[in-house]
Amino acid sequence: PIIRWEQPHQWALYLGPSRDITMSLNVLDKAERCLIEKECCADEFTYCLVSTPTAPYWASVTRADVLFGWGQRLWLNCTAAPLLHTLPPEI
């Protein structure tokens, strides 16, 4: 996948156009939340973060306003919760 690193704990994954109404992809790390970045239009999308023992970091993006895919270039922007062990110790 094409990855755009935004900041520490923030990244974006390129989805591109899709003929299917739903696309599933590996989001690379545990995401706290994600946002769908659209290129244009009033198209509506939803996403669901999924974690299983065999696929711990997956998202499913679905077109919500019609029963077919999309032609625009989409990005899924995700943010992970900062890891506790990266914080300085309490004094």
N, C-alpha and C positions, 0 to 999 in steps of 0.2 A: 504493500500500500504506500501511497504518497503521504508523508508525515510532515506537518509543519509544527515545529517546536515554538511555542509562544513565550513561556516563562517557566521557571521551575514549577513542576507539578501541573503544567498546562500544555496541551497539545491538540492538534487538529488532524483528522484523518479524512482524506479525500474519498468521497463516495462516487462522484461523477454521475452521469445519467444512468437510468435503469429501465428496462422494459417491464420488470416485475414490480408488483406493488410493494414488496418487502425485500430488504437487503439486510443480511446479517454479516457482521464483521468483528474481528478481534480488535479490541480497543487497547491492547498492549499492557495495561496496568489497571488496578482497581480505581475506577472513576467514581467520584462522589456525585458528580452531576455532569450532564452534557447539554449542549445547545446545538440546534441544527442551523447552520449558516446557509441561507438561500442566496442564489444569484439574482433572482428577480421574482416577480409574480405574486399572486395571491395563493399559490399552492400551499396546502397544509400537510404537515408531517408530525408524526409522533415517534418516540423512541422508547425502548425498554432495555435496561441493563440486566444482563443475565449472568449468573454465576453457577456453574456446576463443577463437580470434582474433576471432570475431564476437560472442561472448557471454562476456566475461571473468569475470563475477562472478555465477554461478548456483549454486543449490542445488536438490537434489531431495530431498523428504521423502516417505518411504514408510511406510505402516502395515505392521508386520512380523508381527503375530499373527493376522490374518485377511485374507481376500481382498476386502475392501471398504474404503470410506473411514471417516470418523470424524465424530462429532457434537459433540465438544467444541471449545472455542476454544483453538487452539494458538498459541504464539509460537515463533519461531526466534531465540534469543539468540546473537549473534555477537560475536567479539572479533578485532580486527585487530592484527597486530604493530606496535608503535610504529615510526614512520619514523625512520631513522637521522639524517636531516638536522634533526630536531626536537630532538636531544640537544645539550647544550652541548659545545663543543670540548674535547678532552682537553688537560690542562696538563702 
